[in-house]
Amino acid sequence: MHVGLQHYLVVSFMLFSLGLLGVIMRRNLLVIYMSLELMLNAANLALVSFSRFNNKLDGQVLVFFIITVAAAEVAVGLALIVALYRKRQSAHVEDLTSMKL
């Protein structure tokens, strides 16, 4: 069996859909954050697969930049979640409104 571009795109679509479902359905900020990262990795998989099957490196170079930005996003996002948890002893979305001044 030959693994083609369609197979990679189906996996990417399934990962993106699972991440979107996690963002929509969950209330815990950490789970929402992990779902957003799953969606970002699904987009990376699609970019790499397009790049691989077109024999160009443009998509792979773009993925490196996306991973770099995602690493900074992880640092900031986790710091915000930890700050919220320390203040409210909870990491639910409803507690974000209580962080207003």
N, C-alpha and C positions, 0 to 999 in steps of 0.2 A: 504494500500500500504506500502510495506517495502522499506525503504531507504537503499540501499546497497552501497558497495564500488564504483561501477560503477557510481552512481549518483554523489558522491563526486568528483570523478576523472573527470567527464564531466564538472562540475562547475569549478574545478581547471583549466582544459584545456581552458575553455571559458575565465576565468579571465586572464590567461597567454596570450592568443591570443589577447585579448583586450589591455593588457599592451604592447605587442609587436607592435601592430598596432599603438598605441599612440607614441611609441618611434620612429617608422619609419616615420610616417606621419607628426608629429608636428615639429614646429620650436622654440616654446617657451620653455626655459629651465625648467621652473617650471612645465609645463605639462609633459615634458619628464621625469622629476624627479618623479612626481607622478605616471607615467606609470611604471617606474622601480620599485617603491615600490609596485605597484599592482602585478607585475610579481613575486616579492619576496613573497608576501602574498599568491599568488597562489601556489607557491612551498611549502610554509608552510602548506597550506590546504592539499596538497597531502601527505606530510609527516605525518601529524596528522591522516589523514584518514587511511593510511597504518598501522600506529602504533595502531590505535583503532581496526581495523579489524584483526590484527595479535595478539592482546592481549599482546603487549609488550610496554614498555615505552621509547624505544630507540628514536623513531621519535619525541616524545613529548619533550624529554630532548634536542634533537638537535634543535628543534624549539625555545626553550628558549634562546639558544646561538645565533641563527640567529637573534632573535628579539633584543638581546643586541647589536650585531654588527650593526644592522640596526638603532638603536637609535644613535649610534656614527656617522654613515653615514649621518643621517639626520642633525645632528649638523654641520658637516663639509660641506656638500653639500649646505645647506641653507646659510651658511656663505659665500661660494664662489659665490652663486647666488646674494646675497645682495651686495657683493663687486663689481661684474660686473654691477649690476644695478646702483650703486652709481657712477661708473666711466663713464658709457655710457648712462644712462637713458633708457636702454633697456635690455631685458632678452632674446634676440634671439641668436640662435646658431652661426650665422654669426659673432656676436660681440666677440666671444671667440678668434678669431685670432688677434684681436686688443689688447689683453692683453699681447702679447709677448713683451719682452724688446727690 
